[in-house]
């Protein structure tokens, strides 16, 4: 046996606990990973933690290596960084990323971990799953050189999408949020900032990531004639009102969904989920992205901290869970 592990479980809506479990022997095609950090994806994990996953989405919303069922008890999460302690010799001692729930030690197939590229510290690598989502959004949006782009919602997904769009030559990218203090974050990421009422319209592409009715209305209002609006928000059991009247039809707007669970159709013949994850990790070499980590918790106190971390009123971007020194 590979010993024991401790994992964070959601035991009921709004309540979690740390549970112990036994680990089996490591097989030849598996690795044992000791976790250094994991990341809390606030939007999705808040819906899971509060029991707001619709029954129709129970299967589609399953995370890799999830245990239990929605609404709970369930072990959930998908952003873990650690060190390989056992497995194939080429991987032993390497720092790796894995899509895995919050757990201090875990065993997965070796093919499920990706080594951290040079220049990407373990503490920043917890953003990899979010960066994957931003990459998918950029593909779905079809952002090109010179485009005027607005990203509505300066959470971690919106901020990463704006940062990525801002790296495309000639683009004019504005991060839009109701919080004026997000202007500093936008500046650190090298993009412009505007409050919703001050944002410039006639955009070529608008990406919505605020998970709010008002944000979606703003996104539609800022889109130019025949522009594309990409909806990245997931509302769980909520049913937002979508303002499809007024000039929506006369401007011939396109409203499409972007979701990281599937690759865009045009990419599927050549790309795999692993190739996309490897790209996401390579994109994390910019130290400016450290500003997206807004707080930390110790794994030992995660059950007590999680309700506060996921509270709707909190100013949380990526919350990092720390498991101890290597």
Secondary structure, DSSP 8 states (H G I E B T S, - for coil): --EEEEEEEEEETTEEEEEEEEE----TTEEEEEEEEEEEEHHHHHHHHTT---GGGTTTT--TT-EE-TTSSEE----EEEEEEESSTTTTT-EEEE---SBSEEEEEGGGEEE--TT--TTTGGGHHHHHHHHHHHHHHT--TT-EEEEE--SHHHHHHHHHHHTSTT-EEEEE-S-TTHHHHHHHTT-EEE-GGG----EEEEEE-S-SHHHHHHHHHHEEEEEEEEE----TT-------STTTTTTT-EEEE--TTS--HHHHTT--HHHHHHHHHHGGG-GGGGGGEEEEEEGGGHHHHHHHHT-TTS--SEEEEE----
